[in-house]
Amino acid sequence: MALLEEISQVEVQPVDKAKVNKLWKIAGILLIITIIEFVFAFSLPDHWKVMKISIFVCLTFVKAFYIVSEFMHLKHETKTLIWSIVLPLILVVWLVIALIYEGGAILSVR
Amino acid sequence: MEPTAAVEQSGKNLWGGGVSPLKASYGKIMMWFFLLSDAFTFSGLLIAYGLLRYSHPAFEGNIADFIPSQEYWPIPEKVFDGVPFLHGVSIPLMFVGIMTFILIMSSVTMVLAVEAGQRMDRKSVMKWMLWTIVGGIAFLGCQAWEWSHFITGSGKEGWGIDLNGDGIIEAGVDFLGANLAMNEYGPPLFADLFFFITGFHGTHVLSGVVLNILVFYQASVGTFERRGHYEMIEKVGLYWHFVDLVWVFVFTFFYLI
């Protein structure tokens, strides 16, 4: 009983409507982008391969931006924290360039 | 000794402690750096996929006429076109789309649980955490179906490895489906990468569900209320959103491209 009494003393604050609405709006954006990706995957002609890939990659980064900045709240952290998470990812960009180039080289000698 | 003592008394000093330059708790910062290292691991797997795919010849010709071969990389939308209860019907990427939808929705319910925690609203935290757990388990169930469908084979005409070389694919005689050594969809590496990438992600989802159940239990018995804050929900939330984020990338680079 002591436990329950303690709990009932906690003050619950009211729901911040604006904040919750914003979260649902971002969820809507994420779902719409996914639907757009589907539509593009099956409506654009097959030989527009490079263009399709670039559209998908761009839309993926838009989705990633919304998830990281709003759902994970990174946008509202201090600048130091934001950059110490984002800057190391430059290494990934380097690895993509290096290994895709390498893949092309392997294909050419296959 | 005098100046040092004075600094200690003030309680806050850039080099003496008491200041938090990142304005976030230790646990949250460490969760961020763990996620950064995990992001490198997933990048490694996805970039390896890029390297190996690009080093194999691509399928030449119309996507509609695609027939798998060991000689070239398969077209993902032709491989992943099954939907449960609709046997033999080809609906490309529909099931993966449903899985994406489930994971994004469970990310939303998680962020609503975090919001409720900041308001000290125990009942809402429990409600939204429960929905998040349901979403996570639903996703794992979908993945289990996806794997079993991939392993047993698509059952399509002409899909399989002709082991006896008679030009006809027969169940029981020839190889159907996939394992780590060979698969009916393309080069062995294709199935290996499928198992490793979606399997590694699925393991993350499983750990996320376990953590979610743990904090759901702690929230319901009032642990966080006695502690005075719901920060644990925020930390587990960061991990759960990261799992969703990784799936967004897997969806694009494995299934869509």
Boltz contact constraints between the chains, C-beta under 6 A:
constraints:
  - contact:
      token1: [A, 7]
      token2: [B, 222]
      max_distance: 6.0
  - contact:
      token1: [A, 7]
      token2: [B, 225]
      max_distance: 6.0
  - contact:
      token1: [A, 10]
      token2: [B, 120]
      max_distance: 6.0
  - contact:
      token1: [A, 10]
      token2: [B, 225]
      max_distance: 6.0
  - contact:
      token1: [A, 12]
      token2: [B, 120]
      max_distance: 6.0
  - contact:
      token1: [A, 12]
      token2: [B, 121]
      max_distance: 6.0
  - contact:
      token1: [A, 13]
      token2: [B, 119]
      max_distance: 6.0
  - contact:
      token1: [A, 23]
      token2: [B, 111]
      max_distance: 6.0
  - contact:
      token1: [A, 27]
      token2: [B, 108]
      max_distance: 6.0
  - contact:
      token1: [A, 30]
      token2: [B, 104]
      max_distance: 6.0
  - contact:
      token1: [A, 34]
      token2: [B, 100]
      max_distance: 6.0
  - contact:
      token1: [A, 41]
      token2: [B, 256]
      max_distance: 6.0
  - contact:
      token1: [A, 46]
      token2: [B, 63]
      max_distance: 6.0
  - contact:
      token1: [A, 53]
      token2: [B, 257]
      max_distance: 6.0
  - contact:
      token1: [A, 56]
      token2: [B, 252]
      max_distance: 6.0
  - contact:
      token1: [A, 56]
      token2: [B, 256]
      max_distance: 6.0
  - contact:
      token1: [A, 56]
      token2: [B, 257]
      max_distance: 6.0
  - contact:
      token1: [A, 60]
      token2: [B, 252]
      max_distance: 6.0
  - contact:
      token1: [A, 63]
      token2: [B, 248]
      max_distance: 6.0
  - contact:
      token1: [A, 64]
      token2: [B, 245]
      max_distance: 6.0
  - contact:
      token1: [A, 67]
      token2: [B, 241]
      max_distance: 6.0
  - contact:
      token1: [A, 67]
      token2: [B, 245]
      max_distance: 6.0
  - contact:
      token1: [A, 71]
      token2: [B, 107]
      max_distance: 6.0
  - contact:
      token1: [A, 71]
      token2: [B, 111]
      max_distance: 6.0
  - contact:
      token1: [A, 71]
      token2: [B, 241]
      max_distance: 6.0
  - contact:
      token1: [A, 72]
      token2: [B, 238]
      max_distance: 6.0
  - contact:
      token1: [A, 72]
      token2: [B, 241]
      max_distance: 6.0
  - contact:
      token1: [A, 78]
      token2: [B, 22]
      max_distance: 6.0
  - contact:
      token1: [A, 78]
      token2: [B, 23]
      max_distance: 6.0
  - contact:
      token1: [A, 80]
      token2: [B, 22]
      max_distance: 6.0
  - contact:
      token1: [A, 81]
      token2: [B, 22]
      max_distance: 6.0
  - contact:
      token1: [A, 85]
      token2: [B, 32]
      max_distance: 6.0
  - contact:
      token1: [A, 85]
      token2: [B, 36]
      max_distance: 6.0
  - contact:
      token1: [A, 92]
      token2: [B, 43]
      max_distance: 6.0
  - contact:
      token1: [A, 95]
      token2: [B, 47]
      max_distance: 6.0
  - contact:
      token1: [A, 96]
      token2: [B, 47]
      max_distance: 6.0
  - contact:
      token1: [A, 99]
      token2: [B, 47]
      max_distance: 6.0
  - contact:
      token1: [A, 99]
      token2: [B, 51]
      max_distance: 6.0
  - contact:
      token1: [A, 100]
      token2: [B, 50]
      max_distance: 6.0
  - contact:
      token1: [A, 100]
      token2: [B, 54]
      max_distance: 6.0
  - contact:
      token1: [A, 103]
      token2: [B, 51]
      max_distance: 6.0
  - contact:
      token1: [A, 103]
      token2: [B, 54]
      max_distance: 6.0
  - contact:
      token1: [A, 103]
      token2: [B, 55]
      max_distance: 6.0
  - contact:
      token1: [A, 106]
      token2: [B, 55]
      max_distance: 6.0
  - contact:
      token1: [A, 107]
      token2: [B, 55]
      max_distance: 6.0
